Amino acid sequence: MSKHGIKINNEQILQDKYRVVTHIASGGMSEVYLVEDIHDSQQQWAMKIVNKESKLSKKIVDETKILSELDHPNIPKMIDFFTSEKYIFLVIEYAEGTVLSEFLLEKQFDLPINKVIEIGIQISDILHYLHTRSIPIIYRDIKPGNIILSNNGSIKLIDFGISRKYQDDKMKDTLKIGTVGFAAPEQFEQKQSDFRTDLFSLGALLYFILSKGKYVYVAQKPISYFVDDIPRKLEKCINQLVELKPEKRIQNAQEVKVLLTSSLEEKQVKKSRFARNMVVIALFIVIFITVFFVLK
């Protein structure tokens, strides 16, 4: 029996078409299992299961509605949705790879800046897609535990359980919800979360990775304090994203993507310039040694 009161066994058949392979994760309101097609074991999906008695069971219905409308390469697709007497089931595309939180611990946060920037670019692209829909979607839970990193470097943003559709006429969110350390201040205040809420969380995530596990709330230091020779545009981007007041932040995900892309180019230019300088220095040393022995 799981902490959510969910009892599902390996090899169990669900809905006459899904065979349970193994338990893969526990969430705030659900258990997640790897399942396969009973006729084709190569066809696998992730299945989120929520106890109907859970106070948050309605959230999986909301998540289903949101996922059913989305089509983005970095967001798992919704496959199926059904219920039983006790449980609610959501079947989604299985995102193969390593959860970013586990990856960071394995690598002891030793990631090249370029890789961190590339993760940020992909997330900003996802946020631009979500925020520019006819009815914008605010994700509200960007954190390492909700990001799957594949072997080829691409990511999947998972768990839309606390996402919401943005409404202009609302003054505040129904629930004060989010992950401490990554959630924007307004998520715990009597205010409505908006596009800039997700942008704060993106900045907090980049800060967390580059500072090797420090939370921006706690550290209270600019990111340059932790990172030597940080690209100027990356520093500017992160510092603006984690401003406590939404109006002081970068205002849209596309601008974030542009800044991050520019910082990646800045890093590459510095690397090329350093390589050229080393070649010049090496050539100078060879000439000096040659002249020295000729004159000797």
C-alpha positions as CSV (number, residue, x, y, z in Angstrom):
1,M,0.0,0.0,0.0
2,S,1.4,3.4,-1.0
3,K,1.4,6.6,1.1
4,H,-1.6,7.7,-0.9
5,G,-3.6,4.5,-0.1
6,I,-3.1,3.1,-3.6
7,K,-2.7,-0.6,-4.0
8,I,-1.5,-1.6,-7.5
9,N,0.7,-4.7,-8.2
10,N,3.2,-5.5,-10.8
11,E,1.8,-7.6,-13.7
12,Q,-1.7,-6.3,-12.8
13,I,-3.9,-5.7,-15.9
14,L,-5.8,-2.4,-16.0
15,Q,-8.6,-1.4,-18.4
16,D,-8.0,-4.7,-20.2
17,K,-5.1,-3.2,-22.1
18,Y,-2.4,-2.0,-19.7
19,R,0.0,-4.3,-17.8
20,V,1.7,-2.8,-14.8
21,V,5.5,-3.1,-15.1
22,T,6.8,-1.3,-12.0
23,H,6.3,1.6,-9.7
24,I,8.5,4.6,-10.8
25,A,7.6,7.6,-8.7
26,S,5.5,9.1,-5.9
27,G,4.1,12.6,-6.3
28,G,2.3,15.0,-4.0
29,M,-1.1,13.4,-4.8
30,S,-0.4,10.4,-7.0
31,E,1.6,7.3,-7.6
32,V,3.2,6.8,-11.0
33,Y,3.7,3.4,-12.7
34,L,5.4,2.2,-15.9
35,V,2.8,0.3,-17.9
36,E,2.9,-1.6,-21.2
37,D,0.5,-2.7,-23.8
38,I,-0.7,-6.2,-23.1
39,H,-0.1,-7.1,-26.7
40,D,3.2,-5.3,-27.3
41,S,5.7,-4.9,-24.4
42,Q,7.7,-2.4,-26.5
43,Q,4.8,0.1,-26.2
44,Q,5.1,1.7,-22.8
45,W,3.6,4.7,-21.0
46,A,3.6,6.4,-17.6
47,M,0.4,6.0,-15.6
48,K,-0.5,8.4,-12.8
49,I,-3.0,7.0,-10.3
50,V,-4.9,9.1,-7.7
51,N,-7.1,7.9,-4.9
52,K,-10.6,9.3,-5.4
53,E,-10.8,10.0,-1.7
54,S,-7.8,12.4,-1.9
55,K,-8.7,16.1,-1.4
56,L,-6.5,16.9,-4.4
57,S,-8.2,14.3,-6.7
58,K,-9.8,17.1,-8.7
59,K,-6.3,18.3,-9.7
60,I,-5.7,15.2,-11.9
61,V,-8.9,16.0,-13.8
62,D,-7.7,19.6,-14.3
63,E,-4.3,18.2,-15.4
64,T,-5.9,15.9,-17.9
65,K,-7.9,18.7,-19.4
66,I,-4.8,20.8,-19.8
67,L,-2.6,18.0,-21.3
68,S,-5.3,17.0,-23.8
69,E,-4.9,20.5,-25.4
70,L,-1.1,20.5,-25.6
71,D,1.2,19.5,-28.4
72,H,4.8,20.3,-27.8
73,P,7.9,18.1,-28.2
74,N,9.1,18.9,-24.6
75,I,5.7,18.0,-23.0
76,P,4.6,14.4,-22.6
77,K,1.4,13.7,-24.6
78,M,-1.8,12.5,-22.9
79,I,-2.8,9.0,-24.0
80,D,-5.8,7.9,-22.0
81,F,-8.0,8.8,-19.0
82,F,-10.3,6.5,-17.0
83,T,-11.6,5.8,-13.5
84,S,-12.4,2.8,-11.4
85,E,-14.4,2.4,-8.1
86,K,-11.4,3.7,-6.1
87,Y,-9.0,5.4,-8.4
88,I,-8.5,7.9,-11.2
89,F,-6.0,7.0,-13.9
90,L,-4.1,9.3,-16.3
91,V,-1.9,7.7,-19.0
92,I,0.7,9.8,-20.6
93,E,3.8,9.4,-22.8
94,Y,6.6,7.9,-20.9
95,A,9.6,10.3,-20.8
96,E,12.8,8.2,-20.8
97,G,15.8,9.7,-19.0
98,T,16.9,10.9,-15.6
99,V,15.0,13.2,-13.3
100,L,17.1,16.4,-13.2
101,S,17.2,16.4,-9.4
102,E,18.8,12.9,-9.4
103,F,21.1,13.9,-12.3
104,L,22.4,16.9,-10.3
105,L,23.2,14.8,-7.3
106,E,24.9,12.1,-9.4
107,K,27.1,14.8,-11.1
108,Q,27.5,16.7,-7.8
109,F,26.2,19.7,-9.6
110,D,29.2,19.7,-11.9
111,L,27.5,20.7,-15.1
112,P,29.1,22.9,-17.9
113,I,27.5,26.3,-18.1
114,N,26.6,25.6,-21.7
115,K,24.5,22.6,-20.6
116,V,22.7,24.7,-18.0
117,I,22.0,27.4,-20.5
118,E,20.6,24.8,-23.0
119,I,18.2,23.5,-20.3
120,G,17.1,27.1,-19.7
121,I,16.5,27.7,-23.4
122,Q,14.3,24.6,-23.7
123,I,12.3,25.6,-20.6
124,S,11.8,29.1,-21.9
125,D,10.6,27.7,-25.2
126,I,8.0,25.5,-23.3
127,L,6.9,28.5,-21.3
128,H,6.5,30.7,-24.4
129,Y,4.3,28.0,-25.9
130,L,2.2,27.8,-22.7
131,H,1.9,31.5,-22.1
132,T,1.0,32.5,-25.7
133,R,-2.0,30.1,-26.0
134,S,-5.4,31.6,-26.6
135,I,-6.1,30.9,-22.9
136,P,-2.6,31.0,-21.4
137,I,-1.4,28.3,-19.0
138,I,0.7,29.1,-16.0
139,Y,2.7,26.0,-15.0
140,R,3.6,27.1,-11.4
141,D,5.9,24.3,-10.5
142,I,9.3,24.5,-12.3
143,K,11.8,22.5,-10.2
144,P,14.4,19.8,-10.8
145,G,12.0,17.0,-9.8
146,N,9.7,17.9,-12.7
147,I,12.3,17.9,-15.4
148,I,13.4,14.7,-17.2
149,L,16.8,14.9,-18.9
150,S,17.3,12.5,-21.8
151,N,20.6,11.1,-23.0
152,N,20.6,13.5,-26.0
153,G,20.2,16.6,-23.9
154,S,16.6,17.3,-24.6
155,I,14.2,17.7,-21.7
156,K,10.6,16.9,-20.8
157,L,8.6,19.0,-18.4
158,I,6.3,16.7,-16.5
159,D,3.6,17.0,-13.8
160,F,1.0,19.6,-14.7
161,G,-0.8,18.9,-11.5
162,I,-0.9,22.4,-10.2
163,S,-1.0,24.2,-13.5
164,R,-3.8,26.6,-14.1
165,K,-5.4,28.6,-16.9
166,Y,-4.9,32.3,-16.6
167,Q,-7.9,34.6,-16.2
168,D,-7.5,38.3,-16.5
169,D,-10.4,39.1,-14.2
170,K,-9.1,37.1,-11.2
171,M,-7.4,39.0,-8.3
172,K,-5.8,36.0,-6.7
173,D,-5.3,32.2,-7.1
174,T,-7.7,29.8,-5.5
175,L,-4.9,27.9,-3.8
176,K,-1.6,29.1,-2.3
177,I,0.6,26.4,-3.8
178,G,4.1,25.8,-5.1
179,T,7.5,24.4,-4.2
180,V,9.4,26.5,-1.6
181,G,12.7,27.5,-3.0
182,F,11.5,27.7,-6.6
183,A,8.0,29.2,-6.3
184,A,7.6,33.0,-6.8
185,P,6.6,35.1,-3.8
186,E,3.1,35.8,-5.2
187,Q,2.3,32.1,-5.1
188,F,2.0,32.3,-1.3
189,E,0.4,35.8,-1.2
190,Q,-3.1,37.1,-1.9
191,K,-2.2,37.6,-5.6
192,Q,-2.8,35.9,-8.9
193,S,0.1,34.0,-10.5
194,D,0.8,35.0,-14.1
195,F,3.5,34.5,-16.8
196,R,6.1,36.2,-14.6
197,T,5.5,33.6,-11.9
198,D,6.9,30.9,-14.1
199,L,9.8,33.1,-15.1
200,F,10.8,33.6,-11.5
201,S,10.9,29.8,-11.0
202,L,13.0,29.4,-14.1
203,G,15.5,31.9,-12.7
204,A,15.4,30.2,-9.3
205,L,16.1,26.9,-11.1
206,L,19.1,28.2,-13.0
207,Y,20.4,29.9,-9.9
208,F,20.0,26.6,-8.0
209,I,22.0,24.6,-10.6
210,L,24.8,27.1,-11.1
211,S,25.2,27.8,-7.3
212,K,25.5,24.0,-6.7
213,G,22.3,23.7,-4.7
214,K,21.8,27.1,-3.1
215,Y,18.2,28.5,-3.0
216,V,18.1,32.2,-4.1
217,Y,15.8,33.0,-1.2
218,V,18.3,31.7,1.3
219,A,21.6,32.7,-0.4
220,Q,20.6,36.4,-1.0
221,K,23.6,36.8,-3.2
222,P,24.0,37.5,-7.0
223,I,24.7,34.5,-9.1
224,S,28.2,35.9,-10.0
225,Y,29.1,35.2,-6.3
226,F,29.0,31.5,-7.0
227,V,30.1,31.3,-10.7
228,D,33.5,32.6,-11.9
229,D,33.5,34.2,-15.4
230,I,29.8,33.8,-15.9
231,P,28.6,35.2,-19.3
232,R,27.4,38.8,-18.7
233,K,24.0,38.2,-20.4
234,L,23.4,35.0,-18.3
235,E,24.1,37.0,-15.1
236,K,21.7,39.7,-16.2
237,C,19.0,37.2,-17.2
238,I,19.1,35.3,-13.9
239,N,19.3,38.4,-11.7
240,Q,16.3,39.9,-13.5
241,L,14.3,36.7,-13.3
242,V,14.5,36.3,-9.6
243,E,13.4,39.9,-8.7
244,L,10.8,39.6,-5.9
245,K,8.5,42.1,-7.6
246,P,6.9,40.8,-10.8
247,E,7.1,44.2,-12.6
248,K,10.9,44.2,-12.2
249,R,11.4,40.8,-13.8
250,I,11.8,40.0,-17.5
251,Q,8.2,40.1,-18.7
252,N,8.0,37.2,-21.2
253,A,9.6,33.9,-22.0
254,Q,10.7,34.8,-25.5
255,E,12.9,37.6,-24.1
256,V,14.4,35.1,-21.7
257,K,15.1,32.7,-24.6
258,V,16.8,35.5,-26.5
259,L,19.0,36.4,-23.6
260,L,20.0,32.8,-22.9
261,T,20.8,32.1,-26.5
262,S,23.0,35.3,-26.6
263,S,24.7,34.2,-23.4
264,L,25.5,30.8,-25.1
265,E,27.0,32.6,-28.1
266,E,28.9,34.8,-25.7
267,K,30.4,31.8,-24.0
268,Q,31.3,30.2,-27.3
269,V,33.0,33.5,-28.5
270,K,35.0,33.6,-25.2
271,K,36.1,30.0,-25.7
272,S,37.2,30.7,-29.3
273,R,39.0,33.8,-28.3
274,F,40.8,31.9,-25.5
275,A,41.8,29.2,-28.0
276,R,43.1,31.7,-30.4
277,N,45.1,33.4,-27.7
278,M,46.6,30.1,-26.6
279,V,47.7,29.4,-30.2
280,V,49.3,32.9,-30.4
281,I,51.1,32.3,-27.1
282,A,52.3,28.9,-28.2
283,L,53.5,30.3,-31.5
284,F,55.4,33.1,-29.7
285,I,57.1,30.5,-27.4
286,V,58.2,28.4,-30.4
287,I,59.6,31.5,-32.1
288,F,61.3,32.6,-29.0
289,I,62.9,29.2,-28.4
290,T,64.0,29.0,-32.1
291,V,65.6,32.5,-32.0
292,F,67.3,31.7,-28.7
293,F,69.0,28.6,-30.1
294,V,69.9,30.2,-33.4
295,L,71.6,33.2,-31.6
296,K,73.2,30.8,-29.2
